[in-house]
Amino acid sequence: MVTILVTGSKGQLGSELLNLSRGYSGYEFIFTDLAELDITSRDEVARYIDDRKPSWVVNCAGYTGVDAAENDPSAAYAVNANGPANLAAALRNTNCRLVHISTDYVFDGLSNKPYLETDKPSPQTVYGKSKSEGETAALTHPATIILRTSWLYGVYGKNFVRTILGMLDRGIEPRVVFDQVGSPTWARGLAESIMAIISGVIRNKTPFVPGIYNYTDEGVCSWFDLAAETAATALRTVSVHAVRTESISQIAPRPPYSVLDKQKIKDTYGLNIRHWRENLVVCIKILTDAT
Ligand SMILES: NC(=O)c1ccc[n+]([C@@H]2O[C@H](COP(=O)([O-])OP(=O)(O)OC[C@H]3O[C@@H](n4cnc5c(N)ncnc54)[C@H](OP(=O)(O)O)[C@@H]3O)[C@@H](O)[C@H]2O)c1
């Protein structure tokens, strides 16, 4: 039996994997969050891995507060850098494969063409630096895939699309930056792709090729575009205003351009990635049907 251990399973991505796991009856899943497995504890991680002997670990745990991290770097580094280091150390002498999730924030966002996996990281924030250190740590385990993603949103947890919908419902007109450009990623689509990679390898459909991979939805937009599209899709008539970055106050700087080139993951694992607009429509339908 293939055993898949998921950490941080109460977050946006982990919750989607939990939902998806119901369709994978041939695998044993172990879903953990902070209460069951604190990835910042090296001893706890070592004991847990030794006890449960998973064949795959999907690390969805993260300290994801980009602004909060600036004021509490040690908390961010503990989860985002030491966490993957602890997992890699526990897995080093095993055949278990690690799927670790990282971010576009490892780049400075000053490029004008999509980032490749081989581009040199240059993180500008505590969050980005801690995640970049986490990538290096995760890669000390040779059987590791790192998926760098961006602008994650979905039906669970706190995210941009849900925040915008909440504002529109309360009649608040969002002011959203139009000069930061990237690609949204629906957490459900990413979860499906993670399971497609794992099951493709298990069924010998695709070889396991460790390394760093970019993964986002197809297409490119600004945060304003995403907010405006959210309002239009949800049939909300409240106005969304386009503003420049300098007119809003945020503690951590944001990358102005964070588009990631996805050719490597498509070529290696044969993924069929949907356009962000297509995913947004489905996600908003789920969110609005639920209310
Ligand atoms: N959100 C984005 O826009 C975005 C963009 C790019 C990349 N990513 C990356 O994608 C991954 C998943 O993101 P997400 O949005 O699903 O994150 P999320 O919703 O914040 O979920 C992270 C989960 O990890 C848990 N956690 C925190 N510290 C932990 C620890 N020490 N041990 C075990 N679990 C712990 C959190 O619990 P608490 O809630 O109790 O802290 C939460 O349940 C992260 O690695 C993140 O860096 C996210």
The ligand as an SDF file (V2000), in Angstrom:
LIG
                    3D

 48 52  0  0  0  0  0  0  0  0999 V2000
   -1.0900   31.3590   -0.1340 N   0  0  0  0  0  0  0  0  0  0  0  0
   -0.4100   31.7490   -1.2120 C   0  0  0  0  0  0  0  0  0  0  0  0
   -0.7710   32.7020   -1.9090 O   0  0  0  0  0  0  0  0  0  0  0  0
    0.8350   30.9970   -1.6190 C   0  0  0  0  0  0  0  0  0  0  0  0
    1.5240   31.4160   -2.7490 C   0  0  0  0  0  0  0  0  0  0  0  0
    2.6590   30.7180   -3.1320 C   0  0  0  0  0  0  0  0  0  0  0  0
    3.1010   29.6370   -2.3920 C   0  0  0  0  0  0  0  0  0  0  0  0
    2.4220   29.2580   -1.2840 N   0  0  0  0  0  0  0  0  0  0  0  0
    2.9190   28.1100   -0.5020 C   0  0  0  0  0  0  0  0  0  0  0  0
    1.9980   27.0520   -0.6460 O   0  0  0  0  0  0  0  0  0  0  0  0
    1.9780   26.2680    0.5520 C   0  0  0  0  0  0  0  0  0  0  0  0
    0.5540   26.0750    1.0090 C   0  0  0  0  0  0  0  0  0  0  0  0
   -0.0110   27.3710    1.1880 O   0  0  0  0  0  0  0  0  0  0  0  0
   -1.4890   27.5640    1.7900 P   0  0  0  0  0  0  0  0  0  0  0  0
   -1.9960   28.8470    1.2380 O   0  0  0  0  0  0  0  0  0  0  0  0
   -2.2630   26.3130    1.6440 O   0  0  0  0  0  0  0  0  0  0  0  0
   -1.0920   27.8130    3.3010 O   0  0  0  0  0  0  0  0  0  0  0  0
   -2.0910   27.9820    4.5410 P   0  0  0  0  0  0  0  0  0  0  0  0
   -3.4970   28.0230    4.1000 O   0  0  0  0  0  0  0  0  0  0  0  0
   -1.5270   29.1010    5.3470 O   0  0  0  0  0  0  0  0  0  0  0  0
   -1.8830   26.5920    5.3090 O   0  0  0  0  0  0  0  0  0  0  0  0
   -0.6820   26.2490    5.9330 C   0  0  0  0  0  0  0  0  0  0  0  0
   -1.0340   25.2330    6.9900 C   0  0  0  0  0  0  0  0  0  0  0  0
    0.2010   24.8730    7.6600 O   0  0  0  0  0  0  0  0  0  0  0  0
   -0.0770   24.8700    9.0590 C   0  0  0  0  0  0  0  0  0  0  0  0
    1.1550   25.0270    9.8310 N   0  0  0  0  0  0  0  0  0  0  0  0
    1.7260   26.1730   10.2570 C   0  0  0  0  0  0  0  0  0  0  0  0
    2.8220   25.8900   10.9830 N   0  0  0  0  0  0  0  0  0  0  0  0
    2.9390   24.5370   11.0070 C   0  0  0  0  0  0  0  0  0  0  0  0
    3.8530   23.6440   11.6070 C   0  0  0  0  0  0  0  0  0  0  0  0
    4.8700   24.0980   12.3370 N   0  0  0  0  0  0  0  0  0  0  0  0
    3.6890   22.3080   11.4340 N   0  0  0  0  0  0  0  0  0  0  0  0
    2.6380   21.8540   10.7120 C   0  0  0  0  0  0  0  0  0  0  0  0
    1.7170   22.6390   10.1390 N   0  0  0  0  0  0  0  0  0  0  0  0
    1.8730   23.9900   10.2710 C   0  0  0  0  0  0  0  0  0  0  0  0
   -1.0190   26.0310    9.2380 C   0  0  0  0  0  0  0  0  0  0  0  0
   -1.6380   26.0070   10.4910 O   0  0  0  0  0  0  0  0  0  0  0  0
   -2.0910   27.4360   11.1520 P   0  0  0  0  0  0  0  0  0  0  0  0
   -3.1230   27.9960   10.2280 O   0  0  0  0  0  0  0  0  0  0  0  0
   -2.6080   27.0140   12.4810 O   0  0  0  0  0  0  0  0  0  0  0  0
   -0.8450   28.2730   11.1980 O   0  0  0  0  0  0  0  0  0  0  0  0
   -1.9760   25.7910    8.0700 C   0  0  0  0  0  0  0  0  0  0  0  0
   -2.9610   24.8430    8.3970 O   0  0  0  0  0  0  0  0  0  0  0  0
    2.8950   26.9800    1.5380 C   0  0  0  0  0  0  0  0  0  0  0  0
    4.1520   26.3830    1.5110 O   0  0  0  0  0  0  0  0  0  0  0  0
    3.0070   28.3780    0.9730 C   0  0  0  0  0  0  0  0  0  0  0  0
    4.2370   28.9930    1.3150 O   0  0  0  0  0  0  0  0  0  0  0  0
    1.2860   29.8990   -0.8800 C   0  0  0  0  0  0  0  0  0  0  0  0
  1  2  1  0
  2  3  2  0
  2  4  1  0
  4  5  1  0
  4 48  2  0
  5  6  2  0
  6  7  1  0
  7  8  2  0
  8  9  1  0
  8 48  1  0
  9 10  1  0
  9 46  1  0
 10 11  1  0
 11 12  1  0
 11 44  1  0
 12 13  1  0
 13 14  1  0
 14 15  2  0
 14 16  1  0
 14 17  1  0
 17 18  1  0
 18 19  2  0
 18 20  1  0
 18 21  1  0
 21 22  1  0
 22 23  1  0
 23 24  1  0
 23 42  1  0
 24 25  1  0
 25 26  1  0
 25 36  1  0
 26 27  1  0
 26 35  1  0
 27 28  2  0
 28 29  1  0
 29 30  1  0
 29 35  2  0
 30 31  1  0
 30 32  2  0
 32 33  1  0
 33 34  2  0
 34 35  1  0
 36 37  1  0
 36 42  1  0
 37 38  1  0
 38 39  2  0
 38 40  1  0
 38 41  1  0
 42 43  1  0
 44 45  1  0
 44 46  1  0
 46 47  1  0
M  CHG  2   8   1  16  -1
M  END
$$$$
